[in-house]
Amino acid sequence: MGKRDETLEFEDGQTVTVKRVLHVLAQRYGLRFAEYVYDSQSGRVRGFLQFFVNGRNVEAAEGLETQLADGDVVAIVPPVGGG
């Protein structure tokens, strides 16, 4: 989206997950973001993306249902290739 980082704010007491963050970002950035993150046929998050919270892959926790706390940093990491 042309940004290195983005700060999101949620109401106190609200459960915030990685999945919710993706939903909010899709609303904020529209079709371009949604098509990059979600498969248009299944609606599922694309398998080539990795998501990290504070440097730890969410797959080691609760996946997209990983709950976030105030100040957590979520990273969306695209595939990297090279040689």
C-alpha positions as CSV (number, residue, x, y, z in Angstrom):
1,M,0.0,0.0,0.0
2,G,3.1,2.2,-0.2
3,K,3.5,2.3,3.5
4,R,6.1,0.8,5.8
5,D,3.8,0.9,8.8
6,E,0.3,1.7,9.9
7,T,-1.1,2.4,13.4
8,L,-4.6,1.1,14.1
9,E,-6.6,1.9,17.2
10,F,-9.4,-0.2,18.6
11,E,-11.8,0.5,21.5
12,D,-10.8,-0.6,25.0
13,G,-12.0,-4.0,25.9
14,Q,-12.4,-5.1,22.3
15,T,-10.9,-8.4,21.3
16,V,-8.4,-7.8,18.5
17,T,-7.0,-10.6,16.4
18,V,-4.7,-10.7,13.4
19,K,-7.8,-11.6,11.3
20,R,-9.6,-8.5,12.5
21,V,-6.6,-6.3,11.7
22,L,-6.6,-7.7,8.1
23,H,-10.3,-7.0,7.9
24,V,-9.8,-3.4,9.0
25,L,-7.0,-2.9,6.6
26,A,-9.1,-4.4,3.7
27,Q,-11.8,-1.8,4.5
28,R,-9.3,1.0,4.7
29,Y,-7.4,0.2,1.5
30,G,-10.1,-1.5,-0.5
31,L,-9.9,-3.9,-3.4
32,R,-6.2,-3.7,-4.0
33,F,-5.3,-4.8,-0.5
34,A,-8.2,-7.4,-0.4
35,E,-7.1,-9.0,-3.6
36,Y,-3.5,-9.2,-2.4
37,V,-4.4,-10.8,0.9
38,Y,-7.5,-12.9,0.1
39,D,-8.1,-15.5,-2.6
40,S,-11.1,-14.2,-4.6
41,Q,-12.5,-17.7,-5.1
42,S,-12.3,-19.0,-1.5
43,G,-12.2,-15.8,0.5
44,R,-9.3,-17.3,2.5
45,V,-6.0,-15.6,3.2
46,R,-3.5,-16.5,0.5
47,G,-1.1,-19.2,1.5
48,F,2.0,-17.4,0.3
49,L,1.7,-14.7,2.9
50,Q,3.2,-15.0,6.4
51,F,2.0,-13.1,9.4
52,F,4.1,-12.2,12.4
53,V,3.3,-10.6,15.8
54,N,6.2,-9.1,17.5
55,G,8.6,-11.1,15.3
56,R,6.9,-14.5,15.9
57,N,5.0,-16.4,13.2
58,V,1.3,-16.6,14.1
59,E,1.3,-20.2,13.0
60,A,3.2,-21.0,16.2
61,A,0.3,-19.4,18.1
62,E,-3.4,-19.3,17.1
63,G,-2.9,-18.5,13.5
64,L,-5.1,-15.6,12.3
65,E,-7.1,-15.9,15.6
66,T,-4.0,-14.9,17.5
67,Q,-5.1,-12.2,19.9
68,L,-3.2,-8.9,20.1
69,A,-2.4,-6.6,23.0
70,D,-1.8,-2.9,23.0
71,G,1.5,-2.1,21.3
72,D,1.8,-5.4,19.4
73,V,3.4,-5.1,16.0
74,V,1.8,-7.2,13.2
75,A,3.9,-7.8,10.1
76,I,2.6,-9.1,6.7
77,V,5.5,-10.7,5.0
78,P,5.3,-11.5,1.3
79,P,7.2,-14.4,-0.3
80,V,10.9,-13.8,-0.7
81,G,13.1,-15.5,-3.4
82,G,16.6,-15.3,-4.4
83,G,19.7,-17.1,-4.8
